[in-house]
Amino acid sequence: MKRILIPTDFSVDSKHALDYMLNLLQETQIPSNILLLNTYMTQQKDALVDDQLKKKSKEGLTKAKEEALKGLLNPNISIETASQMGTLNHVILQLLKKEKVDLVVMGKDGGKHVESVAALLKKEQRPLLITYLKKTS
């Protein structure tokens, strides 16, 4: 089974990365498990704020998973979610060690997250697939 990690911030670019990977996997018979990841951070030491961010993260992941499963026809593909507090790089590094991740897929939005994750994955010798959403003007 292939394990694919897809970080999401619930943006259009992140949704495109998930949709792109699902479309590729739909055509294969390779058993695949997608781990949809959302991370959150707070600068405050406030349990109420932490709980609110965690709740928002989990709700977003549930919605993203439900939307992805609607069009999923291949029974060899499963989707799990993970909501974790921490920086994206730190959480990804933990998951690389804990889970047997074969591939990380991210949507490129012009932000700096892709570049920092790419550097991390290069050091860890793990592949990264970057998807680009064609912007219409």
Sequence and secondary structure as in RCSB ss.txt:
>XXXX:A:sequence
MKRILIPTDFSVDSKHALDYMLNLLQETQIPSNILLLNTYMTQQKDALVDDQLKKKSKEGLTKAKEEALKGLLNP
NISIETASQMGTLNHVILQLLKKEKVDLVVMGKDGGKHVESVAALLKKEQRPLLITYLKKTS
>XXXX:A:secstr
 EEEEEE  SSHHHHHHHHHHHHHHHT    EEEEEEEEE  SS  HHHHHHHHHHHHHHHHHHHHHHHHT   T
TEEEEEEEEES HHHHHHHHHHHS   EEEEEE SSSHHHHHHHHHHHHT  EEEEE     
